[in-house]
């Protein structure tokens, strides 16, 4: 998704668990008050934010790579 001068609204199901990467050249990225408590930001450099939404421990995200 992209916009030159405007807003983007993205709806996710409450059951969504996974990584979210956002990028903005100008302006800000805002998450709803329902999403924020369930999000862990991994990194934020320049215009790119990488985060995980959901319960990271229960998701076993990355477990495949740990056991190789």
MARLODREN-243371 format. One record per atom (N, C-alpha, C): chain; y, z, x; residue number from 1; residue in three letters; atom name. Coordinates in Angstrom, 1 decimal, padded with zeros to 4 digits, always signed. Layout:
BEGIN
A|Y|Z|X|NUM|Ala|CA
...
REM end
This chain:
BEGIN
A|-001.2|+000.0|+000.8|1|Unk|N
A|+000.0|+000.0|+000.0|1|Unk|CA
A|+001.2|+000.0|+000.9|1|Unk|C
A|+002.2|-000.7|+000.4|2|Unk|N
A|+003.5|-000.7|+001.2|2|Unk|CA
A|+004.7|-001.0|+000.3|2|Unk|C
A|+005.8|-000.5|+000.7|3|Unk|N
A|+007.1|-000.8|+000.0|3|Unk|CA
A|+008.2|-000.9|+001.0|3|Unk|C
A|+009.1|-001.7|+000.7|4|Unk|N
A|+010.3|-001.8|+001.7|4|Unk|CA
A|+011.3|-000.8|+001.3|4|Unk|C
A|+011.6|-000.6|+000.1|5|Unk|N
A|+012.6|+000.4|-000.3|5|Unk|CA
A|+012.2|+000.9|-001.7|5|Unk|C
A|+011.4|+001.8|-001.7|6|Unk|N
A|+011.0|+002.4|-003.0|6|Unk|CA
A|+009.9|+003.4|-002.9|6|Unk|C
A|+009.4|+003.8|-004.0|7|Unk|N
A|+008.4|+004.8|-004.1|7|Unk|CA
A|+007.0|+004.3|-004.3|7|Unk|C
A|+006.0|+005.0|-003.8|8|Unk|N
A|+004.6|+004.7|-004.1|8|Unk|CA
A|+004.0|+006.0|-004.6|8|Unk|C
A|+003.3|+005.9|-005.7|9|Unk|N
A|+002.6|+007.0|-006.2|9|Unk|CA
A|+001.1|+006.7|-006.2|9|Unk|C
A|+000.3|+007.5|-005.6|10|Unk|N
A|-001.1|+007.3|-005.5|10|Unk|CA
A|-001.8|+008.5|-006.1|10|Unk|C
A|-002.7|+008.2|-007.1|11|Unk|N
A|-003.4|+009.3|-007.7|11|Unk|CA
A|-004.9|+009.3|-007.1|11|Unk|C
A|-005.3|+010.5|-006.8|12|Unk|N
A|-006.7|+010.7|-006.3|12|Unk|CA
A|-007.4|+011.6|-007.3|12|Unk|C
A|-008.7|+011.3|-007.5|13|Unk|N
A|-009.5|+012.2|-008.3|13|Unk|CA
A|-009.6|+013.6|-007.7|13|Unk|C
A|-009.7|+014.6|-008.5|14|Unk|N
A|-009.7|+016.0|-008.0|14|Unk|CA
A|-010.9|+016.2|-007.1|14|Unk|C
A|-012.0|+015.4|-007.3|15|Unk|N
A|-013.2|+015.5|-006.5|15|Unk|CA
A|-013.0|+014.8|-005.1|15|Unk|C
A|-011.9|+014.2|-004.8|16|Unk|N
A|-011.7|+013.5|-003.5|16|Unk|CA
A|-011.8|+014.5|-002.4|16|Unk|C
A|-012.6|+014.2|-001.4|17|Unk|N
A|-012.6|+014.9|-000.1|17|Unk|CA
A|-012.7|+013.9|+001.0|17|Unk|C
A|-011.7|+014.0|+001.9|18|Unk|N
A|-011.7|+013.1|+003.1|18|Unk|CA
A|-010.4|+013.1|+003.8|18|Unk|C
A|-010.3|+012.1|+004.7|19|Unk|N
A|-009.1|+012.0|+005.5|19|Unk|CA
A|-008.0|+011.2|+004.8|19|Unk|C
A|-006.8|+011.5|+005.1|20|Unk|N
A|-005.6|+010.8|+004.6|20|Unk|CA
A|-004.7|+010.5|+005.8|20|Unk|C
A|-004.3|+009.3|+005.9|21|Unk|N
A|-003.4|+008.9|+007.0|21|Unk|CA
A|-002.2|+008.3|+006.3|21|Unk|C
A|-001.0|+008.8|+006.6|22|Unk|N
A|+000.2|+008.2|+006.0|22|Unk|CA
A|+001.2|+007.8|+007.1|22|Unk|C
A|+002.0|+006.8|+006.8|23|Unk|N
A|+003.0|+006.4|+007.8|23|Unk|CA
A|+004.2|+006.0|+007.1|23|Unk|C
A|+005.3|+006.4|+007.6|24|Unk|N
A|+006.6|+006.1|+007.1|24|Unk|CA
A|+007.6|+005.8|+008.2|24|Unk|C
A|+008.4|+004.7|+008.1|25|Unk|N
A|+009.4|+004.4|+009.1|25|Unk|CA
A|+010.7|+005.1|+008.7|25|Unk|C
A|+010.9|+005.2|+007.5|26|Unk|N
A|+012.1|+005.9|+007.0|26|Unk|CA
A|+011.7|+006.7|+005.8|26|Unk|C
A|+012.4|+007.8|+005.5|27|Unk|N
A|+012.1|+008.6|+004.4|27|Unk|CA
A|+011.0|+009.7|+004.7|27|Unk|C
A|+010.3|+010.2|+003.6|28|Unk|N
A|+009.3|+011.2|+003.8|28|Unk|CA
A|+008.1|+010.9|+002.9|28|Unk|C
A|+007.0|+011.6|+003.2|29|Unk|N
A|+005.8|+011.5|+002.4|29|Unk|CA
A|+005.7|+012.9|+001.8|29|Unk|C
A|+005.6|+012.9|+000.5|30|Unk|N
A|+005.5|+014.2|-000.3|30|Unk|CA
A|+004.2|+014.2|-001.0|30|Unk|C
A|+003.6|+015.4|-001.0|31|Unk|N
A|+002.3|+015.6|-001.8|31|Unk|CA
A|+002.6|+016.5|-002.9|31|Unk|C
A|+001.9|+016.4|-004.0|32|Unk|N
A|+002.1|+017.2|-005.2|32|Unk|CA
A|+001.7|+018.7|-004.9|32|Unk|C
A|+002.2|+019.6|-005.7|33|Unk|N
A|+001.9|+021.0|-005.5|33|Unk|CA
A|+000.4|+021.3|-005.7|33|Unk|C
A|-000.3|+020.4|-006.4|34|Unk|N
A|-001.8|+020.6|-006.5|34|Unk|CA
A|-002.5|+020.2|-005.3|34|Unk|C
A|-002.0|+019.3|-004.5|35|Unk|N
A|-002.7|+018.8|-003.3|35|Unk|CA
A|-002.4|+019.6|-002.1|35|Unk|C
A|-001.2|+020.0|-001.9|36|Unk|N
A|-000.8|+020.7|-000.7|36|Unk|CA
A|-001.7|+021.9|-000.3|36|Unk|C
A|-002.1|+022.8|-001.2|37|Unk|N
A|-002.9|+023.9|-000.8|37|Unk|CA
A|-004.3|+023.5|-000.2|37|Unk|C
A|-004.7|+022.3|-000.5|38|Unk|N
A|-006.0|+021.9|-000.2|38|Unk|CA
A|-006.0|+020.9|+001.0|38|Unk|C
A|-004.9|+020.8|+001.7|39|Unk|N
A|-004.7|+019.8|+002.7|39|Unk|CA
A|-004.5|+020.5|+004.1|39|Unk|C
A|-005.2|+020.0|+005.1|40|Unk|N
A|-005.0|+020.5|+006.5|40|Unk|CA
A|-004.5|+019.3|+007.3|40|Unk|C
A|-003.3|+019.5|+007.9|41|Unk|N
A|-002.8|+018.4|+008.7|41|Unk|CA
A|-003.3|+018.5|+010.1|41|Unk|C
A|-004.0|+017.4|+010.6|42|Unk|N
A|-004.6|+017.4|+011.9|42|Unk|CA
A|-003.5|+017.1|+013.0|42|Unk|C
A|-002.7|+016.1|+012.7|43|Unk|N
A|-001.6|+015.7|+013.6|43|Unk|CA
A|-000.5|+015.0|+012.9|43|Unk|C
A|+000.6|+015.1|+013.5|44|Unk|N
A|+001.8|+014.4|+013.0|44|Unk|CA
A|+002.7|+014.0|+014.2|44|Unk|C
A|+002.6|+012.7|+014.5|45|Unk|N
A|+003.3|+012.1|+015.7|45|Unk|CA
A|+004.1|+010.9|+015.2|45|Unk|C
A|+005.4|+011.0|+015.6|46|Unk|N
A|+006.3|+009.9|+015.2|46|Unk|CA
A|+006.3|+009.7|+013.7|46|Unk|C
A|+005.8|+008.6|+013.2|47|Unk|N
A|+005.8|+008.3|+011.8|47|Unk|CA
A|+004.4|+008.4|+011.1|47|Unk|C
A|+003.4|+008.9|+011.9|48|Unk|N
A|+002.1|+008.9|+011.3|48|Unk|CA
A|+001.6|+010.4|+011.2|48|Unk|C
A|+001.0|+010.7|+010.0|49|Unk|N
A|+000.5|+012.0|+009.7|49|Unk|CA
A|-001.0|+011.8|+009.4|49|Unk|C
A|-001.9|+012.5|+010.0|50|Unk|N
A|-003.3|+012.5|+009.7|50|Unk|CA
A|-003.7|+013.9|+009.2|50|Unk|C
A|-004.4|+013.8|+008.0|51|Unk|N
A|-004.7|+015.1|+007.4|51|Unk|CA
A|-006.1|+015.0|+006.7|51|Unk|C
A|-006.6|+016.1|+006.3|52|Unk|N
A|-007.9|+016.2|+005.6|52|Unk|CA
A|-007.6|+016.9|+004.3|52|Unk|C
A|-008.1|+016.3|+003.2|53|Unk|N
A|-008.0|+016.9|+001.9|53|Unk|CA
A|-009.3|+017.4|+001.4|53|Unk|C
A|-009.4|+018.6|+001.0|54|Unk|N
A|-010.6|+019.2|+000.5|54|Unk|CA
A|-011.1|+020.3|+001.5|54|Unk|C
A|-012.3|+020.8|+001.2|55|Unk|N
A|-012.9|+021.8|+002.0|55|Unk|CA
A|-013.6|+021.2|+003.2|55|Unk|C
A|-013.0|+021.3|+004.4|56|Unk|N
A|-013.5|+020.6|+005.6|56|Unk|CA
A|-014.9|+021.1|+006.0|56|Unk|C
A|-015.1|+022.4|+006.0|57|Unk|N
A|-016.4|+023.0|+006.4|57|Unk|CA
A|-017.5|+022.5|+005.5|57|Unk|C
A|-017.3|+022.5|+004.2|58|Unk|N
A|-018.3|+022.1|+003.2|58|Unk|CA
A|-018.6|+020.6|+003.3|58|Unk|C
A|-017.6|+019.9|+003.6|59|Unk|N
A|-017.7|+018.4|+003.6|59|Unk|CA
A|-018.7|+017.9|+004.7|59|Unk|C
A|-018.8|+018.7|+005.8|60|Unk|N
A|-019.6|+018.3|+006.9|60|Unk|CA
A|-019.1|+017.0|+007.5|60|Unk|C
A|-017.8|+016.8|+007.4|61|Unk|N
A|-017.1|+015.6|+008.0|61|Unk|CA
A|-017.3|+015.7|+009.5|61|Unk|C
A|-017.7|+014.6|+010.0|62|Unk|N
A|-017.9|+014.5|+011.5|62|Unk|CA
A|-019.3|+015.1|+011.9|62|Unk|C
A|-020.1|+015.6|+011.1|63|Unk|N
A|-021.3|+016.2|+011.5|63|Unk|CA
A|-022.3|+015.2|+012.0|63|Unk|C
A|-022.2|+014.0|+011.6|64|Unk|N
A|-023.0|+012.9|+012.1|64|Unk|CA
A|-022.8|+012.7|+013.6|64|Unk|C
A|-021.5|+012.8|+014.0|65|Unk|N
A|-021.2|+012.6|+015.4|65|Unk|CA
A|-021.6|+013.7|+016.2|65|Unk|C
A|-021.6|+014.9|+015.7|66|Unk|N
A|-022.0|+016.1|+016.5|66|Unk|CA
A|-023.4|+016.2|+016.8|66|Unk|C
A|-024.3|+015.5|+016.0|67|Unk|N
A|-025.7|+015.6|+016.2|67|Unk|CA
A|-026.3|+014.4|+016.9|67|Unk|C
A|-025.5|+013.5|+017.5|68|Unk|N
A|-026.0|+012.3|+018.2|68|Unk|CA
A|-026.2|+012.6|+019.6|68|Unk|C
REM end
